[in-house]
Amino acid sequence: MSDAAFWTALADPHRRAIVALLLERPRPVGEIVEACGLSQPGTSKHLKVLREAGLVRVRQEAQRRVYALDPAPIAELDAWLAPYRRLWNSSLDALGRRLDETASDDPEEPVPKD
């Protein structure tokens, strides 16, 4: 899987919708077509891009092709995002503290207690 193929695959909203569907469970192509409201050829093209990017796997069940997410690339993305999550959490914690300070400085505004 190349990084460019991964990001290109996820850049399209239809492909993100397919990934979200497959997050729930593996699905046959017909079910993906129905859920996404795309044509069968259009859905197949999106699935090919996702497959080539390594995001999904396909298995044959009789006459059906069933697609499932491949968790490995998602785990790589999660690991890549980890430092940014720490940054976001730190920033959100600081914002929360500042909002608490601002709320407690205003004597007319009651501060809700948990």
DSSP file (Angstrom, degrees, kcal/mol; ACC not computed):
  #  RESIDUE AA STRUCTURE BP1 BP2  ACC     N-H-->O    O-->H-N    N-H-->O    O-->H-N    TCO  KAPPA ALPHA  PHI   PSI    X-CA   Y-CA   Z-CA
    1    1 A M              0   0    0      0, 0.0     2,-0.3     0, 0.0    52,-0.1   0.000 360.0 360.0 360.0 124.9    0.0    0.0    0.0
    2    2 A S     >  -     0   0    0      1,-0.1     4,-2.3     0, 0.0     5,-0.1  -0.680 360.0-125.2 -91.4 151.5    1.4    3.4   -0.9
    3    3 A D  H  > S+     0   0    0     -2,-0.3     4,-2.6     1,-0.2     5,-0.3   0.900 111.9  53.5 -60.1 -40.1    0.6    6.4    1.1
    4    4 A A  H  > S+     0   0    0      1,-0.2     4,-2.6     2,-0.2     5,-0.2   0.920 109.1  47.6 -62.9 -43.5   -0.6    8.2   -2.0
    5    5 A A  H  > S+     0   0    0      2,-0.2     4,-2.4     1,-0.2    -1,-0.2   0.897 111.8  51.7 -63.9 -39.8   -3.0    5.4   -2.9
    6    6 A F  H  X S+     0   0    0     -4,-2.3     4,-1.9     2,-0.2    -2,-0.2   0.956 114.5  40.8 -60.6 -52.7   -4.3    5.3    0.7
    7    7 A W  H  X S+     0   0    0     -4,-2.6     4,-1.0     1,-0.2    -2,-0.2   0.875 114.8  52.1 -68.0 -37.3   -5.1    9.0    0.8
    8    8 A T  H  X S+     0   0    0     -4,-2.6     4,-0.6    -5,-0.3     3,-0.5   0.915 108.9  51.3 -63.0 -42.3   -6.5    9.1   -2.7
    9    9 A A  H >< S+     0   0    0     -4,-2.4     3,-0.6     1,-0.2    -2,-0.2   0.906 113.8  43.1 -61.6 -41.9   -8.8    6.2   -1.8
   10   10 A L  H 3< S+     0   0    0     -4,-1.9    -1,-0.2     1,-0.2    -2,-0.2   0.581  96.9  77.4 -82.6  -8.8  -10.1    8.0    1.3
   11   11 A A  H 3< S+     0   0    0     -4,-1.0    -1,-0.2    -3,-0.5    -2,-0.2   0.779  78.7  81.8 -70.8 -25.5  -10.4   11.3   -0.4
   12   12 A D  S <X S-     0   0    0     -3,-0.6     4,-2.0    -4,-0.6     5,-0.2  -0.673  73.6-144.7 -86.1 129.9  -13.6   10.3   -2.2
   13   13 A P  H  > S+     0   0    0      0, 0.0     4,-2.0     0, 0.0    -1,-0.1   0.828  99.6  55.2 -63.5 -31.8  -16.8   10.6   -0.1
   14   14 A H  H  > S+     0   0    0      2,-0.2     4,-2.0     1,-0.2     5,-0.1   0.909 108.8  47.6 -66.7 -39.9  -18.4    7.5   -1.8
   15   15 A R  H  > S+     0   0    0      2,-0.2     4,-2.5     1,-0.2    -1,-0.2   0.875 109.8  52.5 -69.5 -35.4  -15.4    5.4   -0.8
   16   16 A R  H  X S+     0   0    0     -4,-2.0     4,-2.3     2,-0.2    -1,-0.2   0.890 108.4  51.9 -64.3 -37.1  -15.5    6.8    2.7
   17   17 A A  H  X S+     0   0    0     -4,-2.0     4,-2.1     2,-0.2    -2,-0.2   0.896 109.4  49.6 -64.7 -39.6  -19.2    5.8    2.9
   18   18 A I  H  X S+     0   0    0     -4,-2.0     4,-2.5     2,-0.2    -2,-0.2   0.922 109.8  50.6 -64.7 -43.4  -18.2    2.3    1.7
   19   19 A V  H  X S+     0   0    0     -4,-2.5     4,-1.3     1,-0.2    -2,-0.2   0.909 109.4  51.7 -60.3 -41.6  -15.5    2.1    4.4
   20   20 A A  H  X S+     0   0    0     -4,-2.3     4,-0.8     1,-0.2    -1,-0.2   0.901 109.8  49.3 -62.6 -40.5  -18.1    3.1    7.0
   21   21 A L  H >X S+     0   0    0     -4,-2.1     4,-1.1     1,-0.2     3,-0.9   0.918 111.2  49.1 -62.8 -42.9  -20.4    0.4    5.8
   22   22 A L  H 3< S+     0   0    0     -4,-2.5    47,-0.5     1,-0.3    -1,-0.2   0.683  97.1  70.4 -74.0 -16.8  -17.7   -2.2    6.0
   23   23 A L  H 3< S+     0   0    0     -4,-1.3    -1,-0.3    -5,-0.2    -2,-0.2   0.859  98.8  50.4 -64.2 -34.1  -16.8   -1.0    9.5
   24   24 A E  H << S-     0   0    0     -3,-0.9    -2,-0.2    -4,-0.8    -1,-0.2   0.925 131.9 -46.7 -68.6 -45.7  -20.1   -2.6   10.6
   25   25 A R     <  -     0   0    0     -4,-1.1    -1,-0.3    42,-0.1    42,-0.1  -0.947  69.5 -69.2-177.6 161.5  -19.5   -6.0    8.9
   26   26 A P        -     0   0    0      0, 0.0    42,-0.2     0, 0.0    40,-0.0  -0.355  54.1-167.1 -62.2 148.3  -18.3   -7.6    5.7
   27   27 A R  E     -A   67   0A   0     40,-2.4    40,-3.1    -2,-0.0     2,-0.1  -0.992  21.7-115.9-141.7 145.6  -20.9   -7.1    2.9
   28   28 A P  E >>  -A   66   0A   0      0, 0.0     4,-1.7     0, 0.0     3,-0.6  -0.429  38.8-107.7 -73.2 158.1  -21.5   -8.5   -0.6
   29   29 A V  H 3> S+     0   0    0     36,-1.8     4,-2.8     1,-0.2     5,-0.2   0.890 117.5  58.0 -54.7 -44.0  -21.3   -6.0   -3.5
   30   30 A G  H 3> S+     0   0    0      1,-0.2     4,-2.2     2,-0.2    -1,-0.2   0.868 106.1  49.1 -57.3 -38.0  -25.1   -6.0   -4.0
   31   31 A E  H <> S+     0   0    0     -3,-0.6     4,-2.6     2,-0.2    -1,-0.2   0.883 111.0  49.7 -68.9 -38.4  -25.6   -4.8   -0.5
   32   32 A I  H  X S+     0   0    0     -4,-1.7     4,-2.3     2,-0.2     6,-0.3   0.908 110.0  51.6 -66.1 -42.0  -23.0   -2.1   -0.9
   33   33 A V  H  X>S+     0   0    0     -4,-2.8     4,-1.6     1,-0.2     5,-0.9   0.943 113.2  44.9 -57.5 -49.4  -24.6   -0.9   -4.1
   34   34 A E  H  <5S+     0   0    0     -4,-2.2    -2,-0.2     1,-0.2    -1,-0.2   0.917 114.5  47.3 -63.6 -45.4  -28.0   -0.7   -2.4
   35   35 A A  H  <5S+     0   0    0     -4,-2.6    -1,-0.2     1,-0.2    -2,-0.2   0.853 117.6  41.4 -67.8 -34.8  -26.7    1.1    0.7
   36   36 A C  H  <5S-     0   0    0     -4,-2.3    -1,-0.2    -5,-0.2    -2,-0.2   0.663  98.5-133.0 -88.9 -16.9  -24.7    3.6   -1.2
   37   37 A G  T  <5 +     0   0    0     -4,-1.6     2,-0.2     1,-0.2    -3,-0.2   0.766  61.8 129.8  71.1  23.7  -27.2    4.3   -4.0
   38   38 A L      < -     0   0    0     -5,-0.9    -1,-0.2    -6,-0.3    -2,-0.1  -0.606  65.5 -93.7-102.5 167.2  -24.6    4.0   -6.7
   39   39 A S     >  -     0   0    0     -2,-0.2     4,-2.6     1,-0.1     5,-0.2  -0.374  36.3-113.0 -72.2 161.1  -24.7    1.9   -9.9
   40   40 A Q  H  > S+     0   0    0      2,-0.2     4,-2.5     1,-0.2     5,-0.2   0.931 118.1  47.8 -63.6 -44.9  -23.1   -1.5   -9.7
   41   41 A P  H  > S+     0   0    0      0, 0.0     4,-2.0     0, 0.0    -1,-0.2   0.906 113.0  49.1 -62.8 -38.8  -20.3   -0.5  -12.1
   42   42 A G  H  > S+     0   0    0      2,-0.2     4,-2.0     1,-0.2    -2,-0.2   0.920 112.0  47.9 -64.0 -44.0  -19.6    2.7  -10.1
   43   43 A T  H  X S+     0   0    0     -4,-2.6     4,-2.7     1,-0.2    -1,-0.2   0.907 109.5  53.6 -63.0 -42.1  -19.5    0.8   -6.9
   44   44 A S  H  X S+     0   0    0     -4,-2.5     4,-2.1     1,-0.2    -1,-0.2   0.881 107.2  51.6 -61.4 -38.4  -17.2   -1.8   -8.4
   45   45 A K  H  X S+     0   0    0     -4,-2.0     4,-2.0     2,-0.2    -1,-0.2   0.922 111.0  47.4 -63.9 -43.7  -14.8    1.0   -9.5
   46   46 A H  H  X S+     0   0    0     -4,-2.0     4,-2.3     1,-0.2    -2,-0.2   0.912 111.6  50.7 -63.8 -41.6  -14.8    2.4   -5.9
   47   47 A L  H  X S+     0   0    0     -4,-2.7     4,-2.6     1,-0.2    -1,-0.2   0.863 107.4  54.3 -64.6 -35.2  -14.2   -1.0   -4.5
   48   48 A K  H  X S+     0   0    0     -4,-2.1     4,-2.9     2,-0.2    -1,-0.2   0.919 108.4  48.5 -63.8 -43.5  -11.3   -1.6   -6.9
   49   49 A V  H  X S+     0   0    0     -4,-2.0     4,-1.7     2,-0.2    -2,-0.2   0.925 113.4  47.3 -62.0 -44.7   -9.6    1.6   -5.7
   50   50 A L  H  <>S+     0   0    0     -4,-2.3     5,-2.3     2,-0.2     6,-0.9   0.892 113.5  48.5 -63.7 -39.8  -10.1    0.6   -2.1
   51   51 A R  H ><5S+     0   0    0     -4,-2.6     3,-1.3     1,-0.2    -2,-0.2   0.928 110.9  49.3 -66.2 -45.8   -8.8   -2.9   -2.8
   52   52 A E  H 3<5S+     0   0    0     -4,-2.9    -1,-0.2     1,-0.3    -2,-0.2   0.799 108.8  53.9 -65.4 -28.3   -5.7   -1.6   -4.6
   53   53 A A  T 3<5S-     0   0    0     -4,-1.7    -1,-0.3    -5,-0.2    -2,-0.2   0.552 116.6-117.5 -80.2  -7.9   -5.0    0.8   -1.7
   54   54 A G  T < 5S+     0   0    0     -3,-1.3    -3,-0.2    -4,-0.4    -2,-0.1   0.585  82.9 117.9  84.5  10.1   -5.1   -2.2    0.6
   55   55 A L  S   <S+     0   0    0     -5,-2.3    15,-2.9    -6,-0.2     2,-0.3   0.765  73.5  32.3 -82.9 -25.6   -8.1   -0.9    2.6
   56   56 A V  E     -B   69   0A   0     -6,-0.9     2,-0.3    13,-0.3    13,-0.2  -0.925  63.5-151.1-131.2 156.8  -10.4   -3.8    1.8
   57   57 A R  E     -B   68   0A   0     11,-2.9    11,-2.3    -2,-0.3     2,-0.4  -0.878  12.9-151.2-118.4 154.8  -10.2   -7.5    1.1
   58   58 A V  E     -B   67   0A   0     -2,-0.3     2,-0.4     9,-0.2     9,-0.2  -0.976  10.6-175.0-128.9 143.0  -12.5   -9.5   -1.1
   59   59 A R  E     -B   66   0A   0      7,-2.2     7,-3.0    -2,-0.4     2,-0.5  -0.986  25.3-121.6-134.9 148.7  -13.5  -13.2   -0.9
   60   60 A Q  E     -B   65   0A   0     -2,-0.4     2,-0.5     5,-0.2     5,-0.2  -0.757  23.2-177.6 -90.6 129.2  -15.6  -15.2   -3.2
   61   61 A E  E >   -B   64   0A   0      3,-3.2     3,-2.7    -2,-0.5     2,-0.3  -0.897  65.5 -63.9-125.5  99.6  -18.7  -16.9   -1.8
   62   62 A A  T 3  S-     0   0    0     -2,-0.5    -1,-0.0     1,-0.3     0, 0.0  -0.448 120.4 -15.1  56.5-117.3  -20.3  -19.0   -4.5
   63   63 A Q  T 3  S+     0   0    0     -2,-0.3     2,-0.3    -3,-0.1    -1,-0.3   0.477 123.9  87.9 -91.9  -2.7  -21.4  -16.3   -7.1
   64   64 A R  E <   - B   0  61A   0     -3,-2.7    -3,-3.2   -35,-0.0     2,-0.5  -0.691  64.6-144.7-101.3 149.5  -21.0  -13.4   -4.6
   65   65 A R  E     - B   0  60A   0     -2,-0.3   -36,-1.8    -5,-0.2     2,-0.5  -0.961  18.2-159.8-107.4 126.1  -18.0  -11.2   -3.8
   66   66 A V  E     -AB  28  59A   0     -7,-3.0    -7,-2.2    -2,-0.5     2,-0.3  -0.921   3.7-155.0-111.5 127.7  -17.9  -10.2   -0.2
   67   67 A Y  E     +AB  27  58A   0    -40,-3.1   -40,-2.4    -2,-0.5     2,-0.3  -0.785  14.3 175.7-104.1 144.0  -15.8   -7.2    0.9
   68   68 A A  E     - B   0  57A   0    -11,-2.3   -11,-2.9    -2,-0.3     2,-0.1  -0.976  35.0 -99.9-140.8 152.8  -14.4   -6.6    4.3
   69   69 A L  E     - B   0  56A   0    -47,-0.5   -13,-0.3    -2,-0.3   -14,-0.1  -0.456  26.5-136.0 -68.3 144.8  -12.1   -3.9    5.8
   70   70 A D     >  -     0   0    0    -15,-2.9     4,-0.7    -2,-0.1    -1,-0.0  -0.935  13.6-157.2 -98.5 114.4   -8.4   -4.8    6.2
   71   71 A P  H  > S+     0   0    0      0, 0.0     4,-2.4     0, 0.0     5,-0.2   0.709  76.3  78.8 -69.6 -19.5   -7.6   -3.5    9.6
   72   72 A A  H  > S+     0   0    0      1,-0.2     4,-2.1     2,-0.2     5,-0.2   0.926  94.9  43.7 -59.2 -50.4   -3.8   -3.2    9.0
   73   73 A P  H  > S+     0   0    0      0, 0.0     4,-2.2     0, 0.0    -1,-0.2   0.867 113.4  52.7 -64.2 -32.7   -3.9    0.1    7.0
   74   74 A I  H  X S+     0   0    0     -4,-0.7     4,-2.5     2,-0.2    -2,-0.2   0.891 108.1  51.1 -67.5 -38.2   -6.4    1.6    9.5
   75   75 A A  H  X S+     0   0    0     -4,-2.4     4,-2.4     2,-0.2    -1,-0.2   0.889 108.7  51.7 -64.1 -39.2   -4.0    0.6   12.4
   76   76 A E  H  X S+     0   0    0     -4,-2.1     4,-2.2     2,-0.2    -2,-0.2   0.917 110.5  48.2 -62.6 -42.5   -1.2    2.4   10.5
   77   77 A L  H  X S+     0   0    0     -4,-2.2     4,-2.2     2,-0.2    -2,-0.2   0.915 110.3  51.8 -62.8 -43.2   -3.3    5.5   10.2
   78   78 A D  H  X S+     0   0    0     -4,-2.5     4,-1.0     1,-0.2    -2,-0.2   0.911 110.5  48.0 -60.0 -43.7   -4.2    5.3   13.9
   79   79 A A  H  < S+     0   0    0     -4,-2.4     3,-0.4     1,-0.2    -1,-0.2   0.888 111.0  51.2 -64.6 -39.1   -0.5    5.1   14.8
   80   80 A W  H  < S+     0   0    0     -4,-2.2     4,-0.3     1,-0.2    -1,-0.2   0.866 111.4  48.0 -65.7 -35.8    0.3    8.0   12.5
   81   81 A L  H >X S+     0   0    0     -4,-2.2     4,-2.2     1,-0.2     3,-0.6   0.656  86.4  92.1 -79.0 -16.4   -2.4   10.1   14.1
   82   82 A A  H 3X S+     0   0    0     -4,-1.0     4,-1.9    -3,-0.4    -1,-0.2   0.866  85.2  47.8 -51.6 -48.0   -1.4    9.4   17.7
   83   83 A P  H 3> S+     0   0    0      0, 0.0     4,-1.7     0, 0.0    -1,-0.3   0.867 112.2  50.9 -63.3 -33.0    1.0   12.4   18.2
   84   84 A Y  H <> S+     0   0    0     -3,-0.6     4,-3.0    -4,-0.3    -2,-0.2   0.868 105.6  55.6 -71.2 -35.6   -1.7   14.7   16.7
   85   85 A R  H  X S+     0   0    0     -4,-2.2     4,-3.2     2,-0.2     5,-0.2   0.915 106.2  51.2 -60.8 -42.3   -4.3   13.3   19.2
   86   86 A R  H  X S+     0   0    0     -4,-1.9     4,-2.4     2,-0.2    -1,-0.2   0.916 111.3  48.2 -60.9 -41.7   -2.0   14.2   22.1
   87   87 A L  H  X S+     0   0    0     -4,-1.7     4,-2.5     2,-0.2    -2,-0.2   0.935 113.7  46.4 -62.7 -46.8   -1.7   17.7   20.7
   88   88 A W  H  X S+     0   0    0     -4,-3.0     4,-3.0     2,-0.2     5,-0.2   0.926 112.8  49.6 -62.5 -44.6   -5.5   18.0   20.2
   89   89 A N  H  X S+     0   0    0     -4,-3.2     4,-2.5     1,-0.2    -1,-0.2   0.909 111.3  49.2 -62.0 -42.0   -6.1   16.6   23.7
   90   90 A S  H  X S+     0   0    0     -4,-2.4     4,-2.2    -5,-0.2    -1,-0.2   0.926 113.5  46.4 -62.0 -45.1   -3.7   19.0   25.3
   91   91 A S  H  X S+     0   0    0     -4,-2.5     4,-2.3     1,-0.2    -2,-0.2   0.904 113.3  48.6 -65.0 -41.3   -5.2   22.0   23.4
   92   92 A L  H  X S+     0   0    0     -4,-3.0     4,-2.5     2,-0.2    -2,-0.2   0.880 110.0  51.8 -67.8 -37.1   -8.7   20.9   24.4
   93   93 A D  H  X S+     0   0    0     -4,-2.5     4,-2.4    -5,-0.2    -2,-0.2   0.924 110.7  48.4 -62.7 -43.5   -7.8   20.5   28.0
   94   94 A A  H  X S+     0   0    0     -4,-2.2     4,-2.4     2,-0.2    -2,-0.2   0.904 111.6  49.7 -63.6 -41.4   -6.3   24.0   28.0
   95   95 A L  H  X S+     0   0    0     -4,-2.3     4,-2.7     2,-0.2    -1,-0.2   0.921 110.0  51.1 -62.8 -43.6   -9.4   25.4   26.4
   96   96 A G  H  X S+     0   0    0     -4,-2.5     4,-2.2     1,-0.2    -2,-0.2   0.915 110.4  48.5 -59.9 -43.9  -11.6   23.6   29.0
   97   97 A R  H  X S+     0   0    0     -4,-2.4     4,-2.4     2,-0.2    -1,-0.2   0.918 112.0  49.5 -62.0 -43.0   -9.5   25.0   31.9
   98   98 A R  H  X S+     0   0    0     -4,-2.4     4,-2.6     1,-0.2    -2,-0.2   0.904 110.7  49.3 -65.0 -41.0   -9.8   28.5   30.3
   99   99 A L  H  X S+     0   0    0     -4,-2.7     4,-2.4     2,-0.2    -1,-0.2   0.888 110.5  50.9 -65.4 -37.8  -13.5   28.2   29.9
  100  100 A D  H  X S+     0   0    0     -4,-2.2     4,-2.1    -5,-0.2    -2,-0.2   0.905 111.5  48.2 -63.4 -41.5  -13.8   27.1   33.5
  101  101 A E  H  X S+     0   0    0     -4,-2.4     4,-1.3     2,-0.2    -2,-0.2   0.925 112.3  48.3 -64.5 -44.3  -11.8   30.1   34.7
  102  102 A T  H  X S+     0   0    0     -4,-2.6     4,-0.7     1,-0.2     3,-0.3   0.903 111.7  49.8 -63.0 -42.1  -13.9   32.5   32.6
  103  103 A A  H >< S+     0   0    0     -4,-2.4     3,-0.6     1,-0.2    -1,-0.2   0.883 110.4  49.4 -65.9 -38.4  -17.1   31.0   33.9
  104  104 A S  H 3< S+     0   0    0     -4,-2.1    -1,-0.2     1,-0.2    -2,-0.2   0.709 104.1  60.7 -76.6 -17.7  -16.0   31.2   37.5
  105  105 A D  H 3< S+     0   0    0     -4,-1.3    -1,-0.2    -3,-0.3    -2,-0.2   0.699  90.2  77.1 -76.9 -20.2  -14.9   34.9   37.0
  106  106 A D    X<  -     0   0    0     -4,-0.7     3,-0.8    -3,-0.6    -1,-0.1  -0.803  63.6-169.9 -95.3 102.2  -18.5   35.9   36.1
  107  107 A P  T 3  S+     0   0    0      0, 0.0    -1,-0.2     0, 0.0    -4,-0.0   0.754  83.7  55.2 -67.5 -23.4  -20.4   36.1   39.4
  108  108 A E  T 3  S+     0   0    0      1,-0.1    -2,-0.0     2,-0.1     0, 0.0   0.730  94.8  75.2 -80.4 -21.0  -23.8   36.4   37.7
  109  109 A E  S <  S-     0   0    0     -3,-0.8    -3,-0.1    -6,-0.2     2,-0.1  -0.820  82.1-136.6 -95.8 111.1  -23.4   33.2   35.7
  110  110 A P        -     0   0    0      0, 0.0    -2,-0.1     0, 0.0    -6,-0.0  -0.416  12.7-133.0 -67.4 139.9  -23.8   30.1   37.8
  111  111 A V        -     0   0    0     -2,-0.1     2,-0.1    -7,-0.1   -11,-0.0  -0.842  23.1-125.2 -93.8 120.1  -21.3   27.3   37.2
  112  112 A P        -     0   0    0      0, 0.0     2,-0.4     0, 0.0    -1,-0.0  -0.402  20.2-143.1 -67.0 140.5  -23.0   23.9   36.8
  113  113 A K              0   0    0      1,-0.1     0, 0.0    -2,-0.1     0, 0.0  -0.868 360.0 360.0-104.3 136.7  -21.7   21.2   39.2
  114  114 A D              0   0    0     -2,-0.4    -1,-0.1     0, 0.0     0, 0.0   0.454 360.0 360.0 -83.1 360.0  -21.4   17.7   38.0
